[in-house]
Amino acid sequence: MSTKTLHGIFDDEEILLSSVKEIRANKIEIKEVYSPFPIHGLDKALGIKETRMAITAFIYGCVGLSLGALMIYNIMIIDWPQNIGGKPNFTFYHNLPAFVPVLFECTVMFAAHLMSITYLIRCGLFPGSSEKNPDPRTTDDKFLMEIEVDGDISKVKEILAKTGALEINEKDD
């Protein structure tokens, strides 16, 4: 049995959202939805799990804080100790209040840059990647629902037509 891919094209986000709910209620798996802008509630309607980017942000911030503290310790205590304002130059913890701005900026810089890189790699948007958009109209004003079907596709086509799809395109995989 060959797998076929159906593309249902919609012109309104509310119609698309209600169609997604109807199709998921009929136990049909939706592979992807392409939209020119974010649609509120679509992720819950598709059953997408919450992202773990907050965890990665915390880890990347901890890496930045650790490397910033290591850098400051190496520069200000080991390599080039200076007596500034009578502060002791041989201990890290006595000078810690002066190092807080640098530590904060290292934390923010590492978290922001590493999260951006992680997002681009995770979404496949890194330089040199190929486009995966099946219809260029989804970057302008149309919405596309992609469904992979094994076997009989007439039921899925009927539900798509009933829920308001303007076009239903069929592709063989």
C-alpha atoms as an extended CHARMM CRD file, in Angstrom:
* protein
*
       173  EXT
         1         1  MET       CA              0.0000000000        0.0000000000        0.0000000000  PROA      1               0.0000000000
         2         2  SER       CA              1.3910000000        3.3920000000       -0.9270000000  PROA      2               0.0000000000
         3         3  THR       CA              1.2860000000        6.4260000000        1.2790000000  PROA      3               0.0000000000
         4         4  LYS       CA             -0.4280000000        9.4720000000       -0.1400000000  PROA      4               0.0000000000
         5         5  THR       CA             -0.1250000000       13.0250000000        1.0690000000  PROA      5               0.0000000000
         6         6  LEU       CA             -3.1390000000       15.3250000000        1.0720000000  PROA      6               0.0000000000
         7         7  HSD       CA             -2.7910000000       19.0910000000        1.1210000000  PROA      7               0.0000000000
         8         8  GLY       CA             -5.8840000000       20.9570000000        2.2260000000  PROA      8               0.0000000000
         9         9  ILE       CA             -5.6650000000       24.6880000000        1.5040000000  PROA      9               0.0000000000
        10        10  PHE       CA             -7.6810000000       27.1750000000        3.5580000000  PROA      10              0.0000000000
        11        11  ASP       CA             -8.0910000000       30.9440000000        3.3870000000  PROA      11              0.0000000000
        12        12  ASP       CA             -9.1250000000       31.6760000000        6.9870000000  PROA      12              0.0000000000
        13        13  GLU       CA             -7.3650000000       30.7390000000       10.2180000000  PROA      13              0.0000000000
        14        14  GLU       CA            -10.6020000000       30.1360000000       12.1470000000  PROA      14              0.0000000000
        15        15  ILE       CA            -11.8140000000       27.6740000000        9.5180000000  PROA      15              0.0000000000
        16        16  LEU       CA             -8.4160000000       25.9660000000        9.5910000000  PROA      16              0.0000000000
        17        17  LEU       CA             -8.4900000000       25.7070000000       13.3860000000  PROA      17              0.0000000000
        18        18  SER       CA            -11.9780000000       24.1780000000       13.4150000000  PROA      18              0.0000000000
        19        19  SER       CA            -10.9270000000       21.7940000000       10.6200000000  PROA      19              0.0000000000
        20        20  VAL       CA             -7.8910000000       20.6720000000       12.6170000000  PROA      20              0.0000000000
        21        21  LYS       CA            -10.1030000000       19.9590000000       15.6190000000  PROA      21              0.0000000000
        22        22  GLU       CA            -12.5930000000       18.0080000000       13.4760000000  PROA      22              0.0000000000
        23        23  ILE       CA             -9.8920000000       15.9330000000       11.7820000000  PROA      23              0.0000000000
        24        24  ARG       CA             -8.1570000000       15.1390000000       15.0810000000  PROA      24              0.0000000000
        25        25  ALA       CA            -11.5510000000       14.1630000000       16.5560000000  PROA      25              0.0000000000
        26        26  ASN       CA            -11.8140000000       11.5640000000       13.7660000000  PROA      26              0.0000000000
        27        27  LYS       CA             -8.4350000000       10.0710000000       14.8210000000  PROA      27              0.0000000000
        28        28  ILE       CA             -6.6280000000       11.2490000000       11.6790000000  PROA      28              0.0000000000
        29        29  GLU       CA             -2.9650000000       12.2170000000       12.1210000000  PROA      29              0.0000000000
        30        30  ILE       CA             -1.9990000000       15.6590000000       10.7980000000  PROA      30              0.0000000000
        31        31  LYS       CA              1.6330000000       15.8090000000        9.7110000000  PROA      31              0.0000000000
        32        32  GLU       CA              2.0850000000       19.5810000000        9.4790000000  PROA      32              0.0000000000
        33        33  VAL       CA              0.2320000000       22.8850000000        9.1750000000  PROA      33              0.0000000000
        34        34  TYR       CA              1.7860000000       25.7670000000        7.2210000000  PROA      34              0.0000000000
        35        35  SER       CA              0.6830000000       29.3050000000        8.0230000000  PROA      35              0.0000000000
        36        36  PRO       CA              1.8820000000       32.8200000000        7.1240000000  PROA      36              0.0000000000
        37        37  PHE       CA              1.5850000000       33.8610000000       10.7910000000  PROA      37              0.0000000000
        38        38  PRO       CA              1.1570000000       32.1900000000       14.2060000000  PROA      38              0.0000000000
        39        39  ILE       CA             -2.3620000000       30.9860000000       14.9950000000  PROA      39              0.0000000000
        40        40  HSD       CA             -3.4170000000       31.1470000000       18.6400000000  PROA      40              0.0000000000
        41        41  GLY       CA             -4.4560000000       27.7030000000       19.9120000000  PROA      41              0.0000000000
        42        42  LEU       CA             -3.1880000000       25.7370000000       16.8980000000  PROA      42              0.0000000000
        43        43  ASP       CA             -0.4510000000       24.0000000000       18.8760000000  PROA      43              0.0000000000
        44        44  LYS       CA             -2.9710000000       22.6330000000       21.3910000000  PROA      44              0.0000000000
        45        45  ALA       CA             -5.3860000000       21.6440000000       18.6320000000  PROA      45              0.0000000000
        46        46  LEU       CA             -2.5790000000       19.7160000000       16.8840000000  PROA      46              0.0000000000
        47        47  GLY       CA             -1.5470000000       18.0490000000       20.1430000000  PROA      47              0.0000000000
        48        48  ILE       CA              1.9910000000       19.4620000000       20.0660000000  PROA      48              0.0000000000
        49        49  LYS       CA              3.8690000000       19.1300000000       23.3410000000  PROA      49              0.0000000000
        50        50  GLU       CA              5.2840000000       22.1980000000       25.0850000000  PROA      50              0.0000000000
        51        51  THR       CA              8.7790000000       23.2130000000       24.0980000000  PROA      51              0.0000000000
        52        52  ARG       CA             11.8130000000       22.6010000000       26.2950000000  PROA      52              0.0000000000
        53        53  MET       CA             13.5470000000       25.8210000000       25.2530000000  PROA      53              0.0000000000
        54        54  ALA       CA             13.2370000000       27.2240000000       28.8030000000  PROA      54              0.0000000000
        55        55  ILE       CA             15.3340000000       24.3340000000       30.1010000000  PROA      55              0.0000000000
        56        56  THR       CA             17.9700000000       24.9260000000       27.4360000000  PROA      56              0.0000000000
        57        57  ALA       CA             17.9470000000       28.6590000000       28.2320000000  PROA      57              0.0000000000
        58        58  PHE       CA             18.6660000000       27.8770000000       31.8880000000  PROA      58              0.0000000000
        59        59  ILE       CA             21.4740000000       25.4670000000       30.9760000000  PROA      59              0.0000000000
        60        60  TYR       CA             23.0050000000       27.9170000000       28.5060000000  PROA      60              0.0000000000
        61        61  GLY       CA             22.7690000000       30.7000000000       31.1090000000  PROA      61              0.0000000000
        62        62  CYS       CA             24.5600000000       28.5040000000       33.6500000000  PROA      62              0.0000000000
        63        63  VAL       CA             27.2860000000       27.7860000000       31.0760000000  PROA      63              0.0000000000
        64        64  GLY       CA             27.6500000000       31.5350000000       30.4520000000  PROA      64              0.0000000000
        65        65  LEU       CA             27.7700000000       32.2880000000       34.1760000000  PROA      65              0.0000000000
        66        66  SER       CA             30.4050000000       29.5990000000       34.7520000000  PROA      66              0.0000000000
        67        67  LEU       CA             32.5940000000       30.6700000000       31.8380000000  PROA      67              0.0000000000
        68        68  GLY       CA             32.2150000000       34.3310000000       32.8310000000  PROA      68              0.0000000000
        69        69  ALA       CA             33.2860000000       33.5520000000       36.4010000000  PROA      69              0.0000000000
        70        70  LEU       CA             36.2290000000       31.5050000000       35.1130000000  PROA      70              0.0000000000
        71        71  MET       CA             37.2360000000       34.3370000000       32.7870000000  PROA      71              0.0000000000
        72        72  ILE       CA             37.0300000000       36.9780000000       35.5420000000  PROA      72              0.0000000000
        73        73  TYR       CA             38.9220000000       34.7830000000       37.9860000000  PROA      73              0.0000000000
        74        74  ASN       CA             41.6660000000       34.1450000000       35.4690000000  PROA      74              0.0000000000
        75        75  ILE       CA             41.9750000000       37.7890000000       34.3930000000  PROA      75              0.0000000000
        76        76  MET       CA             41.4660000000       39.6510000000       37.6700000000  PROA      76              0.0000000000
        77        77  ILE       CA             42.9080000000       37.2290000000       40.2450000000  PROA      77              0.0000000000
        78        78  ILE       CA             45.4970000000       35.0310000000       38.5020000000  PROA      78              0.0000000000
        79        79  ASP       CA             46.8080000000       36.8300000000       35.4020000000  PROA      79              0.0000000000
        80        80  TRP       CA             46.5710000000       40.5680000000       36.0780000000  PROA      80              0.0000000000
        81        81  PRO       CA             45.6700000000       41.3640000000       39.7120000000  PROA      81              0.0000000000
        82        82  GLN       CA             45.2330000000       45.0690000000       40.3810000000  PROA      82              0.0000000000
        83        83  ASN       CA             44.6200000000       47.0460000000       43.5400000000  PROA      83              0.0000000000
        84        84  ILE       CA             41.5800000000       49.1360000000       42.6300000000  PROA      84              0.0000000000
        85        85  GLY       CA             40.0930000000       51.2310000000       45.4290000000  PROA      85              0.0000000000
        86        86  GLY       CA             41.9260000000       49.2850000000       48.1390000000  PROA      86              0.0000000000
        87        87  LYS       CA             40.0710000000       46.0410000000       47.3890000000  PROA      87              0.0000000000
        88        88  PRO       CA             42.0280000000       42.8520000000       47.9630000000  PROA      88              0.0000000000
        89        89  ASN       CA             43.2680000000       41.4370000000       44.6800000000  PROA      89              0.0000000000
        90        90  PHE       CA             43.9030000000       37.8490000000       45.7200000000  PROA      90              0.0000000000
        91        91  THR       CA             40.3460000000       36.5910000000       46.4280000000  PROA      91              0.0000000000
        92        92  PHE       CA             37.4280000000       36.1850000000       44.0910000000  PROA      92              0.0000000000
        93        93  TYR       CA             34.6310000000       36.3640000000       46.6610000000  PROA      93              0.0000000000
        94        94  HSD       CA             35.7690000000       39.6760000000       48.1870000000  PROA      94              0.0000000000
        95        95  ASN       CA             35.5440000000       41.3110000000       44.7630000000  PROA      95              0.0000000000
        96        96  LEU       CA             32.3330000000       39.5740000000       43.6890000000  PROA      96              0.0000000000
        97        97  PRO       CA             30.0600000000       42.6650000000       43.8710000000  PROA      97              0.0000000000
        98        98  ALA       CA             32.2570000000       44.3680000000       41.2780000000  PROA      98              0.0000000000
        99        99  PHE       CA             32.0370000000       41.3180000000       38.9940000000  PROA      99              0.0000000000
       100       100  VAL       CA             28.2320000000       40.9730000000       39.0320000000  PROA      100             0.0000000000
       101       101  PRO       CA             27.5600000000       43.1420000000       35.9130000000  PROA      101             0.0000000000
       102       102  VAL       CA             30.0580000000       41.1700000000       33.8410000000  PROA      102             0.0000000000
       103       103  LEU       CA             28.6670000000       37.8420000000       35.1020000000  PROA      103             0.0000000000
       104       104  PHE       CA             25.1260000000       38.9500000000       34.2770000000  PROA      104             0.0000000000
       105       105  GLU       CA             26.0740000000       40.0180000000       30.7580000000  PROA      105             0.0000000000
       106       106  CYS       CA             27.9260000000       36.7390000000       30.1160000000  PROA      106             0.0000000000
       107       107  THR       CA             24.8550000000       34.8130000000       31.2780000000  PROA      107             0.0000000000
       108       108  VAL       CA             22.5210000000       36.7500000000       28.9850000000  PROA      108             0.0000000000
       109       109  MET       CA             24.8960000000       36.6370000000       26.0080000000  PROA      109             0.0000000000
       110       110  PHE       CA             25.4390000000       32.8750000000       26.1830000000  PROA      110             0.0000000000
       111       111  ALA       CA             21.7500000000       32.1200000000       26.7330000000  PROA      111             0.0000000000
       112       112  ALA       CA             20.6210000000       34.3420000000       23.8430000000  PROA      112             0.0000000000
       113       113  HSD       CA             23.2060000000       33.2400000000       21.3010000000  PROA      113             0.0000000000
       114       114  LEU       CA             23.0810000000       29.5300000000       22.0860000000  PROA      114             0.0000000000
       115       115  MET       CA             19.2600000000       29.5200000000       22.1390000000  PROA      115             0.0000000000
       116       116  SER       CA             19.2080000000       31.1970000000       18.7230000000  PROA      116             0.0000000000
       117       117  ILE       CA             21.6020000000       28.6120000000       17.3240000000  PROA      117             0.0000000000
       118       118  THR       CA             19.6250000000       25.7640000000       18.9110000000  PROA      118             0.0000000000
       119       119  TYR       CA             16.3530000000       27.1150000000       17.4930000000  PROA      119             0.0000000000
       120       120  LEU       CA             17.7550000000       27.4400000000       13.9790000000  PROA      120             0.0000000000
       121       121  ILE       CA             19.2330000000       23.9250000000       14.0190000000  PROA      121             0.0000000000
       122       122  ARG       CA             16.1310000000       22.3640000000       15.6070000000  PROA      122             0.0000000000
       123       123  CYS       CA             13.7930000000       23.9780000000       13.0610000000  PROA      123             0.0000000000
       124       124  GLY       CA             16.0530000000       23.1710000000       10.1190000000  PROA      124             0.0000000000
       125       125  LEU       CA             16.6450000000       26.8330000000        9.2810000000  PROA      125             0.0000000000
       126       126  PHE       CA             20.4170000000       26.6840000000        9.3510000000  PROA      126             0.0000000000
       127       127  PRO       CA             22.3900000000       28.0690000000        6.3680000000  PROA      127             0.0000000000
       128       128  GLY       CA             22.3150000000       25.7080000000        3.3980000000  PROA      128             0.0000000000
       129       129  SER       CA             19.0880000000       23.9390000000        4.3460000000  PROA      129             0.0000000000
       130       130  SER       CA             16.4900000000       23.3810000000        1.6650000000  PROA      130             0.0000000000
       131       131  GLU       CA             12.9510000000       24.7080000000        1.8220000000  PROA      131             0.0000000000
       132       132  LYS       CA             10.1970000000       22.3460000000        2.8880000000  PROA      132             0.0000000000
       133       133  ASN       CA              7.1940000000       24.5160000000        2.0580000000  PROA      133             0.0000000000
       134       134  PRO       CA              4.8440000000       22.5630000000       -0.2500000000  PROA      134             0.0000000000
       135       135  ASP       CA              2.9550000000       25.6280000000       -1.5110000000  PROA      135             0.0000000000
       136       136  PRO       CA              4.4010000000       29.1510000000       -1.7930000000  PROA      136             0.0000000000
       137       137  ARG       CA              0.9830000000       30.7180000000       -1.1380000000  PROA      137             0.0000000000
       138       138  THR       CA              1.3650000000       29.8240000000        2.5520000000  PROA      138             0.0000000000
       139       139  THR       CA              3.9060000000       32.6270000000        2.9040000000  PROA      139             0.0000000000
       140       140  ASP       CA              1.3260000000       35.1790000000        1.7470000000  PROA      140             0.0000000000
       141       141  ASP       CA             -2.3360000000       34.5570000000        2.5770000000  PROA      141             0.0000000000
       142       142  LYS       CA             -3.2110000000       30.8200000000        2.5350000000  PROA      142             0.0000000000
       143       143  PHE       CA             -3.0510000000       28.0710000000        5.1430000000  PROA      143             0.0000000000
       144       144  LEU       CA             -2.1060000000       24.4880000000        4.2980000000  PROA      144             0.0000000000
       145       145  MET       CA             -2.7970000000       21.3020000000        6.2290000000  PROA      145             0.0000000000
       146       146  GLU       CA             -0.6310000000       18.3180000000        5.3110000000  PROA      146             0.0000000000
       147       147  ILE       CA             -1.9850000000       14.8450000000        6.0560000000  PROA      147             0.0000000000
       148       148  GLU       CA             -0.2910000000       11.5220000000        5.2510000000  PROA      148             0.0000000000
       149       149  VAL       CA             -2.8070000000        8.7600000000        4.5650000000  PROA      149             0.0000000000
       150       150  ASP       CA             -2.2460000000        5.0210000000        4.1910000000  PROA      150             0.0000000000
       151       151  GLY       CA             -5.0060000000        3.3440000000        2.2010000000  PROA      151             0.0000000000
       152       152  ASP       CA             -8.3950000000        4.9350000000        1.4770000000  PROA      152             0.0000000000
       153       153  ILE       CA             -8.2240000000        8.7150000000        1.2570000000  PROA      153             0.0000000000
       154       154  SER       CA            -11.8500000000        9.3930000000        0.3730000000  PROA      154             0.0000000000
       155       155  LYS       CA            -12.9100000000        9.7800000000        4.0290000000  PROA      155             0.0000000000
       156       156  VAL       CA            -10.1480000000       12.3330000000        4.6840000000  PROA      156             0.0000000000
       157       157  LYS       CA            -11.0050000000       14.2390000000        1.4910000000  PROA      157             0.0000000000
       158       158  GLU       CA            -14.6640000000       14.2960000000        2.5200000000  PROA      158             0.0000000000
       159       159  ILE       CA            -13.8480000000       15.6850000000        5.9740000000  PROA      159             0.0000000000
       160       160  LEU       CA            -11.5290000000       18.3240000000        4.4840000000  PROA      160             0.0000000000
       161       161  ALA       CA            -14.1980000000       19.4240000000        2.0020000000  PROA      161             0.0000000000
       162       162  LYS       CA            -16.8690000000       19.4510000000        4.7130000000  PROA      162             0.0000000000
       163       163  THR       CA            -14.7700000000       21.5740000000        7.0740000000  PROA      163             0.0000000000
       164       164  GLY       CA            -14.0510000000       24.3070000000        4.5190000000  PROA      164             0.0000000000
       165       165  ALA       CA            -10.9350000000       23.4620000000        2.4810000000  PROA      165             0.0000000000
       166       166  LEU       CA            -10.7930000000       25.5150000000       -0.7230000000  PROA      166             0.0000000000
       167       167  GLU       CA             -8.4890000000       23.0580000000       -2.4900000000  PROA      167             0.0000000000
       168       168  ILE       CA             -7.5410000000       19.4600000000       -1.8110000000  PROA      168             0.0000000000
       169       169  ASN       CA             -4.3800000000       18.3340000000       -3.5770000000  PROA      169             0.0000000000
       170       170  GLU       CA             -3.1310000000       14.7450000000       -3.5930000000  PROA      170             0.0000000000
       171       171  LYS       CA              0.5100000000       13.7290000000       -3.9070000000  PROA      171             0.0000000000
       172       172  ASP       CA              2.0990000000       10.2700000000       -4.0270000000  PROA      172             0.0000000000
       173       173  ASP       CA              5.0520000000        9.5820000000       -1.7660000000  PROA      173             0.0000000000
